[in-house]
Amino acid sequence: MTQLLEDVKLSEWKVGPQQRNIHGGYFWPINVNTTQLHPRIQLVDAKEHLRIPFAPGNKFNDGGRKSLDYNLDRDYIIDFFDRVDDWVLEHVWKNVNEFFKKTPETFETLKQCYSPLISRKDDFEPLLKTKVNDGALVFIEDQTEKATQKSNIFAITPNSSGCPILSVDKIWMLGGGSRFGVTLLTSALLLTLKKEKTTQDIFFGALF
């Protein structure tokens, strides 16, 4: 079941037992209490899209998944994912022997190994880092016709905007604990493409 961000309660989430992926790495699924379902969150209202600065890319090999980032210009979204970071860190520290063979000596050492969900660099807007599969549901919104058309992730162009539904997938770990973090998966996206300039937009009186 998909929830609006304002309705999400972290107290209803649980971390499942350790599993191993096809590459031999360890992960811990994140589920909603009493289910095997991952939390699914719609970040914004369907009329209030987030900017997508880059097209999907596969900078790292992650089982065919690509990266898909969102600019965050709203404090309440930033605050929520900061709280998710805190929730993960507190859970891992509380159960540290289940996650690490060589346990970090202090909580601060643990935090240094953690990859936050939001990337913050200099004066740029914060970026929410997600993954997306080729088969994710994408619907292109035609604002002129007030209709949507089913598409795919290859329609996403730089500086598009969209209303994403995210699945909180798992806690991942690399290098025996040298780095760990959480995978957010874009499972569905209502997309508005960047409007391309026409000749008339550029040259006054063109075609008249």
C-alpha positions in Angstrom: 0.0 0.0 0.0 1.3 3.4 -1.0 1.2 6.2 1.7 1.6 9.9 1.4 4.7 11.2 3.1 2.7 12.8 5.9 1.1 9.5 6.8 4.3 7.5 7.2 5.2 6.2 10.6 8.7 4.9 11.0 7.6 3.0 14.1 5.7 0.7 11.7 8.9 -0.3 9.8 11.0 -3.4 10.6 14.4 -4.7 9.4 14.4 -8.3 8.3 17.1 -10.9 8.7 20.4 -10.8 6.8 20.3 -12.0 3.1 22.8 -12.3 0.4 22.5 -10.9 -3.2 23.7 -12.6 -6.4 27.0 -10.7 -6.2 27.7 -12.1 -2.7 26.9 -8.9 -0.8 24.8 -8.8 2.3 21.6 -6.8 2.7 18.7 -6.5 5.2 15.2 -5.9 3.8 13.1 -3.1 5.2 9.4 -4.1 5.5 6.2 -2.8 7.0 5.3 -4.5 10.3 3.8 -8.0 10.1 4.2 -8.0 6.3 6.9 -8.8 3.7 6.0 -5.5 1.8 8.4 -2.7 1.5 7.2 0.8 2.6 5.9 2.7 -0.4 5.8 6.5 -0.2 4.4 9.2 -2.5 6.6 12.1 -1.8 4.5 15.0 -3.1 1.0 15.7 -4.4 0.5 14.7 -8.1 0.4 18.5 -8.9 3.6 19.3 -7.0 6.5 17.7 -8.9 10.1 17.4 -8.0 12.8 18.4 -10.5 14.9 15.6 -12.0 18.2 17.1 -12.9 19.7 14.1 -14.7 18.5 11.3 -16.9 18.8 7.8 -15.4 22.3 6.5 -15.4 24.2 3.4 -14.3 27.4 4.8 -12.8 27.7 1.6 -10.7 26.7 -1.9 -11.6 23.8 -2.7 -9.3 22.0 -5.6 -10.9 20.8 -3.6 -13.9 19.4 -0.8 -11.8 20.1 2.8 -12.7 20.4 5.9 -10.5 17.7 8.5 -10.6 18.0 11.6 -8.4 15.5 14.3 -7.3 16.2 17.9 -6.3 14.7 18.6 -2.9 13.4 22.1 -2.4 11.1 21.4 0.5 12.2 21.2 4.1 9.6 18.7 5.2 10.9 16.1 2.7 14.5 16.8 3.7 13.5 16.4 7.4 11.8 13.1 6.7 14.8 11.5 5.1 17.1 12.8 7.7 14.8 11.0 10.2 15.1 7.8 8.1 18.9 8.1 8.3 18.7 8.4 12.1 16.3 5.5 12.3 18.7 3.3 10.3 21.7 4.3 12.3 20.0 3.7 15.6 18.8 0.3 14.5 22.2 -0.8 13.3 24.0 0.5 16.4 21.5 -1.3 18.6 22.1 -4.5 16.7 25.7 -3.9 15.7 26.9 -7.4 16.1 24.3 -8.6 13.5 25.7 -6.2 10.9 29.5 -6.2 11.5 32.1 -8.8 12.1 34.4 -6.2 13.4 32.2 -3.8 15.2 32.8 0.0 15.2 34.1 1.2 18.5 31.8 4.2 18.7 28.5 5.5 17.3 30.5 8.3 15.6 32.7 5.7 13.9 29.5 4.0 12.7 28.2 7.2 11.2 31.4 7.8 9.2 30.6 4.5 7.4 27.1 5.5 6.5 26.0 6.9 3.2 23.1 9.4 3.8 20.0 9.3 1.6 20.5 12.9 0.6 23.6 14.3 -1.0 24.5 17.8 0.0 27.2 19.7 -1.9 28.2 23.3 -1.6 25.4 25.7 -2.7 23.5 23.1 -4.8 20.1 22.0 -3.9 20.1 18.7 -1.9 19.7 15.6 -4.0 17.7 12.5 -3.0 19.5 9.4 -4.4 17.3 6.6 -5.7 17.6 3.6 -7.9 15.2 2.6 -10.7 14.6 -0.6 -12.7 14.1 -0.5 -16.5 10.6 -1.9 -15.9 9.4 0.8 -13.5 6.0 2.3 -14.2 6.3 5.7 -15.9 3.4 7.9 -17.0 4.0 11.0 -19.0 1.6 13.8 -18.1 0.3 15.9 -21.0 -0.6 19.2 -19.3 -2.2 20.5 -22.5 -4.5 17.6 -23.0 -4.9 16.9 -19.2 -4.1 13.2 -19.8 -1.4 10.7 -19.2 0.4 8.2 -21.5 2.2 5.1 -20.3 6.0 5.2 -21.1 9.3 4.0 -19.6 12.3 5.3 -17.8 14.1 6.0 -21.2 11.6 9.0 -21.6 13.1 10.7 -18.6 15.3 13.6 -19.8 17.5 16.1 -17.7 15.5 18.8 -16.0 12.2 16.9 -16.3 10.0 16.9 -13.2 7.9 14.2 -11.6 5.9 12.9 -8.8 7.6 9.7 -7.6 6.5 6.7 -5.6 9.5 5.3 -3.7 9.9 1.9 -2.2 12.2 1.7 0.8 14.0 -1.5 -0.2 16.9 -2.5 2.1 20.0 -1.7 4.1 23.0 -2.6 2.0 26.6 -3.1 3.1 29.9 -3.1 1.2 33.4 -4.2 2.1 32.5 -5.9 5.3 31.0 -2.6 6.7 33.3 0.0 5.2 30.2 1.5 3.6 26.5 0.9 4.2 23.3 2.7 3.5 19.7 2.3 2.3 18.4 1.7 -1.2 15.4 3.8 -2.2 13.7 2.4 -5.4 11.6 4.6 -7.7 8.8 2.2 -8.4 6.5 4.6 -10.2 6.8 8.1 -11.6 4.3 10.6 -13.0 6.5 12.6 -15.4 6.4 16.0 -16.9 9.0 16.4 -19.6 11.0 19.6 -20.0 9.4 21.9 -22.5 11.7 22.3 -25.5 12.0 25.8 -27.0 10.5 26.2 -30.4 11.7 28.6 -33.2 8.9 31.0 -32.2 10.2 31.0 -28.6 13.6 32.1 -29.8 13.0 34.3 -32.8 10.4 37.1 -32.5 8.0 36.9 -35.4 9.3 33.6 -36.7 7.0 31.7 -39.2 4.7 34.8 -39.5 
